[in-house]
Amino acid sequence: MGLDAFIDLLKKNLSTTDFNRMMAFTASMEPERRSAMMQFLAERETLAPAVGSTAPDFTLPRLDSGDQVRLSSFRGRKPVALIFGSYT
């Protein structure tokens, strides 16, 4: 995905306030760093599953035991929410 197409995607999917904040944040960066960050984000978004598509299957350890849980084991049973973030 090209940078211009990515900027258009951001405009379409972010609120005006969030889009303006992101543009202000990136405008304060050195041009090389801004370009690298935006390219990284554009490539990451290109690799992300499309909204509504089947999520890629994976296995993770349960927090309360050493057991493993597989995402596909929930298919057709109940909704699953995946939440990612930095908590540092």
Distance bins in CASP14 RR format, pairs under 12 A and 6 or more apart:
PFRMAT RR
TARGET T0000
AUTHOR 0000-0000-0000
RMODE 2
METHOD distances of the structure
MODEL  1
1 7 0 0 0 0 0 1 0 0 0 0 0
1 8 0 0 0 0 1 0 0 0 0 0 0
1 9 1 0 0 1 0 0 0 0 0 0 0
1 10 0 0 0 0 0 1 0 0 0 0 0
1 38 0 0 0 0 0 1 0 0 0 0 0
1 39 0 0 0 0 1 0 0 0 0 0 0
1 40 0 0 0 0 0 1 0 0 0 0 0
1 41 0 0 0 0 1 0 0 0 0 0 0
1 42 1 0 1 0 0 0 0 0 0 0 0
1 43 1 0 0 1 0 0 0 0 0 0 0
1 44 0 0 0 0 1 0 0 0 0 0 0
1 45 1 0 0 1 0 0 0 0 0 0 0
1 46 1 0 1 0 0 0 0 0 0 0 0
1 47 0 0 0 0 1 0 0 0 0 0 0
1 48 0 0 0 0 0 1 0 0 0 0 0
2 8 0 0 0 0 1 0 0 0 0 0 0
2 9 0 0 0 0 1 0 0 0 0 0 0
2 35 0 0 0 0 0 1 0 0 0 0 0
2 38 0 0 0 0 1 0 0 0 0 0 0
2 39 0 0 0 0 1 0 0 0 0 0 0
2 41 0 0 0 0 0 1 0 0 0 0 0
2 42 1 0 1 0 0 0 0 0 0 0 0
2 43 0 0 0 0 1 0 0 0 0 0 0
2 45 0 0 0 0 0 1 0 0 0 0 0
2 46 0 0 0 0 1 0 0 0 0 0 0
3 9 0 0 0 0 0 1 0 0 0 0 0
3 10 0 0 0 0 0 1 0 0 0 0 0
3 26 0 0 0 0 0 1 0 0 0 0 0
3 34 0 0 0 0 0 1 0 0 0 0 0
3 35 1 0 0 1 0 0 0 0 0 0 0
3 36 0 0 0 0 0 1 0 0 0 0 0
3 37 0 0 0 0 0 1 0 0 0 0 0
3 38 1 0 1 0 0 0 0 0 0 0 0
3 39 1 0 0 1 0 0 0 0 0 0 0
3 40 0 0 0 0 0 1 0 0 0 0 0
3 41 0 0 0 0 1 0 0 0 0 0 0
3 42 1 0 0 1 0 0 0 0 0 0 0
3 43 0 0 0 0 0 1 0 0 0 0 0
3 45 0 0 0 0 0 1 0 0 0 0 0
3 46 0 0 0 0 0 1 0 0 0 0 0
4 10 0 0 0 0 0 1 0 0 0 0 0
4 11 0 0 0 0 0 1 0 0 0 0 0
4 38 0 0 0 0 0 1 0 0 0 0 0
4 39 0 0 0 0 0 1 0 0 0 0 0
4 42 0 0 0 0 1 0 0 0 0 0 0
5 11 0 0 0 0 0 1 0 0 0 0 0
5 12 0 0 0 0 0 1 0 0 0 0 0
5 38 0 0 0 0 0 1 0 0 0 0 0
5 39 0 0 0 0 0 1 0 0 0 0 0
5 42 1 0 0 1 0 0 0 0 0 0 0
5 43 0 0 0 0 0 1 0 0 0 0 0
5 45 0 0 0 0 1 0 0 0 0 0 0
5 46 0 0 0 0 1 0 0 0 0 0 0
6 12 0 0 0 0 0 1 0 0 0 0 0
6 13 0 0 0 0 0 1 0 0 0 0 0
6 14 0 0 0 0 0 1 0 0 0 0 0
6 22 0 0 0 0 0 1 0 0 0 0 0
6 26 0 0 0 0 0 1 0 0 0 0 0
6 35 0 0 0 0 0 1 0 0 0 0 0
6 37 0 0 0 0 0 1 0 0 0 0 0
6 38 1 0 0 1 0 0 0 0 0 0 0
6 39 0 0 0 0 1 0 0 0 0 0 0
6 40 0 0 0 0 0 1 0 0 0 0 0
6 41 1 0 0 1 0 0 0 0 0 0 0
6 42 1 1 0 0 0 0 0 0 0 0 0
6 43 0 0 0 0 1 0 0 0 0 0 0
6 44 0 0 0 0 1 0 0 0 0 0 0
6 45 1 0 0 1 0 0 0 0 0 0 0
6 46 0 0 0 0 1 0 0 0 0 0 0
7 13 0 0 0 0 0 1 0 0 0 0 0
7 14 0 0 0 0 0 1 0 0 0 0 0
7 19 0 0 0 0 1 0 0 0 0 0 0
7 22 0 0 0 0 1 0 0 0 0 0 0
7 23 0 0 0 0 1 0 0 0 0 0 0
7 26 0 0 0 0 1 0 0 0 0 0 0
7 34 0 0 0 0 0 1 0 0 0 0 0
7 38 1 0 0 1 0 0 0 0 0 0 0
7 39 0 0 0 0 0 1 0 0 0 0 0
7 41 0 0 0 0 0 1 0 0 0 0 0
7 42 0 0 0 0 1 0 0 0 0 0 0
7 45 0 0 0 0 0 1 0 0 0 0 0
8 14 0 0 0 0 0 1 0 0 0 0 0
8 19 0 0 0 0 0 1 0 0 0 0 0
8 42 0 0 0 0 0 1 0 0 0 0 0
8 45 0 0 0 0 0 1 0 0 0 0 0
9 19 0 0 0 0 0 1 0 0 0 0 0
9 22 0 0 0 0 0 1 0 0 0 0 0
9 38 0 0 0 0 0 1 0 0 0 0 0
9 41 0 0 0 0 1 0 0 0 0 0 0
9 42 0 0 0 0 1 0 0 0 0 0 0
9 44 0 0 0 0 0 1 0 0 0 0 0
9 45 1 0 0 1 0 0 0 0 0 0 0
9 46 0 0 0 0 1 0 0 0 0 0 0
9 48 0 0 0 0 0 1 0 0 0 0 0
10 16 0 0 0 0 0 1 0 0 0 0 0
10 18 0 0 0 0 1 0 0 0 0 0 0
10 19 1 0 1 0 0 0 0 0 0 0 0
10 20 0 0 0 0 0 1 0 0 0 0 0
10 21 0 0 0 0 0 1 0 0 0 0 0
10 22 1 0 0 1 0 0 0 0 0 0 0
10 23 0 0 0 0 1 0 0 0 0 0 0
10 26 0 0 0 0 0 1 0 0 0 0 0
10 38 0 0 0 0 1 0 0 0 0 0 0
10 41 0 0 0 0 1 0 0 0 0 0 0
10 42 0 0 0 0 1 0 0 0 0 0 0
10 45 0 0 0 0 1 0 0 0 0 0 0
11 18 0 0 0 0 0 1 0 0 0 0 0
11 19 1 0 1 0 0 0 0 0 0 0 0
11 20 0 0 0 0 0 1 0 0 0 0 0
11 22 0 0 0 0 0 1 0 0 0 0 0
11 23 0 0 0 0 1 0 0 0 0 0 0
12 18 0 0 0 0 0 1 0 0 0 0 0
12 19 0 0 0 0 1 0 0 0 0 0 0
12 45 0 0 0 0 0 1 0 0 0 0 0
13 19 0 0 0 0 1 0 0 0 0 0 0
13 22 0 0 0 0 0 1 0 0 0 0 0
13 45 0 0 0 0 1 0 0 0 0 0 0
13 48 0 0 0 0 0 1 0 0 0 0 0
13 51 0 0 0 0 1 0 0 0 0 0 0
14 20 0 0 0 0 1 0 0 0 0 0 0
14 21 0 0 0 0 1 0 0 0 0 0 0
14 22 1 0 0 1 0 0 0 0 0 0 0
14 23 0 0 0 0 1 0 0 0 0 0 0
15 21 0 0 0 0 1 0 0 0 0 0 0
15 22 0 0 0 0 0 1 0 0 0 0 0
16 22 0 0 0 0 0 1 0 0 0 0 0
16 23 0 0 0 0 0 1 0 0 0 0 0
17 23 0 0 0 0 0 1 0 0 0 0 0
17 24 0 0 0 0 0 1 0 0 0 0 0
18 24 0 0 0 0 0 1 0 0 0 0 0
18 25 0 0 0 0 0 1 0 0 0 0 0
19 25 0 0 0 0 0 1 0 0 0 0 0
19 26 0 0 0 0 0 1 0 0 0 0 0
20 26 0 0 0 0 0 1 0 0 0 0 0
20 27 0 0 0 0 0 1 0 0 0 0 0
21 27 0 0 0 0 0 1 0 0 0 0 0
21 28 0 0 0 0 0 1 0 0 0 0 0
22 28 0 0 0 0 0 1 0 0 0 0 0
22 29 0 0 0 0 0 1 0 0 0 0 0
22 34 0 0 0 0 0 1 0 0 0 0 0
22 37 0 0 0 0 0 1 0 0 0 0 0
22 38 0 0 0 0 1 0 0 0 0 0 0
22 41 0 0 0 0 1 0 0 0 0 0 0
23 29 0 0 0 0 0 1 0 0 0 0 0
23 34 0 0 0 0 0 1 0 0 0 0 0
23 38 0 0 0 0 0 1 0 0 0 0 0
24 34 0 0 0 0 0 1 0 0 0 0 0
25 33 0 0 0 0 0 1 0 0 0 0 0
25 34 0 0 0 0 1 0 0 0 0 0 0
25 37 0 0 0 0 1 0 0 0 0 0 0
25 38 0 0 0 0 0 1 0 0 0 0 0
25 41 0 0 0 0 0 1 0 0 0 0 0
26 33 0 0 0 0 1 0 0 0 0 0 0
26 34 1 0 1 0 0 0 0 0 0 0 0
26 35 0 0 0 0 1 0 0 0 0 0 0
26 36 0 0 0 0 0 1 0 0 0 0 0
26 37 1 0 0 1 0 0 0 0 0 0 0
26 38 1 0 0 1 0 0 0 0 0 0 0
26 39 0 0 0 0 0 1 0 0 0 0 0
26 40 0 0 0 0 0 1 0 0 0 0 0
26 41 0 0 0 0 1 0 0 0 0 0 0
27 33 0 0 0 0 0 1 0 0 0 0 0
27 34 1 0 0 1 0 0 0 0 0 0 0
27 37 0 0 0 0 0 1 0 0 0 0 0
27 38 0 0 0 0 0 1 0 0 0 0 0
28 34 0 0 0 0 1 0 0 0 0 0 0
28 37 0 0 0 0 0 1 0 0 0 0 0
29 35 0 0 0 0 1 0 0 0 0 0 0
29 36 0 0 0 0 1 0 0 0 0 0 0
29 37 1 0 0 1 0 0 0 0 0 0 0
29 38 0 0 0 0 1 0 0 0 0 0 0
30 36 0 0 0 0 1 0 0 0 0 0 0
30 37 0 0 0 0 0 1 0 0 0 0 0
31 37 0 0 0 0 0 1 0 0 0 0 0
31 38 0 0 0 0 0 1 0 0 0 0 0
32 38 0 0 0 0 0 1 0 0 0 0 0
32 39 0 0 0 0 0 1 0 0 0 0 0
33 39 0 0 0 0 0 1 0 0 0 0 0
33 40 0 0 0 0 0 1 0 0 0 0 0
34 40 0 0 0 0 0 1 0 0 0 0 0
34 41 0 0 0 0 0 1 0 0 0 0 0
35 41 0 0 0 0 0 1 0 0 0 0 0
35 42 0 0 0 0 0 1 0 0 0 0 0
36 42 0 0 0 0 0 1 0 0 0 0 0
36 43 0 0 0 0 0 1 0 0 0 0 0
37 43 0 0 0 0 0 1 0 0 0 0 0
37 44 0 0 0 0 0 1 0 0 0 0 0
38 44 0 0 0 0 0 1 0 0 0 0 0
38 45 0 0 0 0 0 1 0 0 0 0 0
39 45 0 0 0 0 0 1 0 0 0 0 0
39 46 0 0 0 0 0 1 0 0 0 0 0
40 46 0 0 0 0 0 1 0 0 0 0 0
40 47 0 0 0 0 0 1 0 0 0 0 0
41 47 0 0 0 0 0 1 0 0 0 0 0
41 48 0 0 0 0 0 1 0 0 0 0 0
42 48 0 0 0 0 0 1 0 0 0 0 0
45 51 0 0 0 0 0 1 0 0 0 0 0
47 56 0 0 0 0 0 1 0 0 0 0 0
48 55 0 0 0 0 0 1 0 0 0 0 0
48 56 0 0 0 0 0 1 0 0 0 0 0
48 82 0 0 0 0 0 1 0 0 0 0 0
48 84 0 0 0 0 0 1 0 0 0 0 0
49 55 1 0 1 0 0 0 0 0 0 0 0
49 56 1 0 0 1 0 0 0 0 0 0 0
49 57 0 0 0 0 0 1 0 0 0 0 0
49 58 0 0 0 0 0 1 0 0 0 0 0
49 71 0 0 0 0 0 1 0 0 0 0 0
49 82 0 0 0 0 0 1 0 0 0 0 0
50 56 0 0 0 0 0 1 0 0 0 0 0
54 71 0 0 0 0 1 0 0 0 0 0 0
54 72 0 0 0 0 1 0 0 0 0 0 0
54 74 0 0 0 0 0 1 0 0 0 0 0
54 75 0 0 0 0 1 0 0 0 0 0 0
54 76 0 0 0 0 0 1 0 0 0 0 0
54 80 0 0 0 0 0 1 0 0 0 0 0
55 70 0 0 0 0 0 1 0 0 0 0 0
55 71 1 0 0 1 0 0 0 0 0 0 0
55 72 0 0 0 0 1 0 0 0 0 0 0
55 74 0 0 0 0 1 0 0 0 0 0 0
55 75 0 0 0 0 1 0 0 0 0 0 0
55 79 0 0 0 0 0 1 0 0 0 0 0
55 80 0 0 0 0 1 0 0 0 0 0 0
55 81 0 0 0 0 0 1 0 0 0 0 0
55 82 1 0 0 1 0 0 0 0 0 0 0
56 70 0 0 0 0 0 1 0 0 0 0 0
56 71 0 0 0 0 1 0 0 0 0 0 0
56 72 0 0 0 0 1 0 0 0 0 0 0
56 82 0 0 0 0 0 1 0 0 0 0 0
57 69 0 0 0 0 0 1 0 0 0 0 0
57 70 1 0 0 1 0 0 0 0 0 0 0
57 71 1 0 1 0 0 0 0 0 0 0 0
57 72 1 0 1 0 0 0 0 0 0 0 0
57 73 0 0 0 0 1 0 0 0 0 0 0
57 74 0 0 0 0 0 1 0 0 0 0 0
57 75 0 0 0 0 1 0 0 0 0 0 0
57 80 0 0 0 0 0 1 0 0 0 0 0
58 68 0 0 0 0 0 1 0 0 0 0 0
58 69 0 0 0 0 1 0 0 0 0 0 0
58 70 1 0 0 1 0 0 0 0 0 0 0
58 71 1 0 1 0 0 0 0 0 0 0 0
58 72 0 0 0 0 1 0 0 0 0 0 0
58 73 0 0 0 0 0 1 0 0 0 0 0
58 74 0 0 0 0 0 1 0 0 0 0 0
58 80 0 0 0 0 0 1 0 0 0 0 0
58 82 0 0 0 0 1 0 0 0 0 0 0
59 66 0 0 0 0 0 1 0 0 0 0 0
59 67 0 0 0 0 0 1 0 0 0 0 0
59 68 1 0 1 0 0 0 0 0 0 0 0
59 69 1 0 0 1 0 0 0 0 0 0 0
59 70 1 0 1 0 0 0 0 0 0 0 0
59 71 1 0 0 1 0 0 0 0 0 0 0
59 72 0 0 0 0 1 0 0 0 0 0 0
59 73 0 0 0 0 1 0 0 0 0 0 0
60 66 0 0 0 0 0 1 0 0 0 0 0
60 67 0 0 0 0 0 1 0 0 0 0 0
60 68 1 0 0 1 0 0 0 0 0 0 0
60 69 1 0 0 1 0 0 0 0 0 0 0
60 70 0 0 0 0 1 0 0 0 0 0 0
60 71 0 0 0 0 1 0 0 0 0 0 0
60 73 0 0 0 0 0 1 0 0 0 0 0
60 80 0 0 0 0 0 1 0 0 0 0 0
60 82 0 0 0 0 1 0 0 0 0 0 0
60 84 0 0 0 0 0 1 0 0 0 0 0
61 67 1 0 0 1 0 0 0 0 0 0 0
61 68 1 0 1 0 0 0 0 0 0 0 0
61 69 1 0 0 1 0 0 0 0 0 0 0
61 70 0 0 0 0 0 1 0 0 0 0 0
62 68 1 0 0 1 0 0 0 0 0 0 0
62 69 1 0 1 0 0 0 0 0 0 0 0
62 70 0 0 0 0 0 1 0 0 0 0 0
62 73 0 0 0 0 0 1 0 0 0 0 0
63 69 0 0 0 0 1 0 0 0 0 0 0
67 73 0 0 0 0 0 1 0 0 0 0 0
69 80 0 0 0 0 1 0 0 0 0 0 0
69 82 0 0 0 0 0 1 0 0 0 0 0
70 80 0 0 0 0 0 1 0 0 0 0 0
71 77 0 0 0 0 0 1 0 0 0 0 0
71 80 1 0 0 1 0 0 0 0 0 0 0
71 81 0 0 0 0 0 1 0 0 0 0 0
71 82 0 0 0 0 1 0 0 0 0 0 0
72 80 0 0 0 0 0 1 0 0 0 0 0
73 80 0 0 0 0 1 0 0 0 0 0 0
74 80 1 0 1 0 0 0 0 0 0 0 0
74 81 0 0 0 0 0 1 0 0 0 0 0
74 82 0 0 0 0 0 1 0 0 0 0 0
END
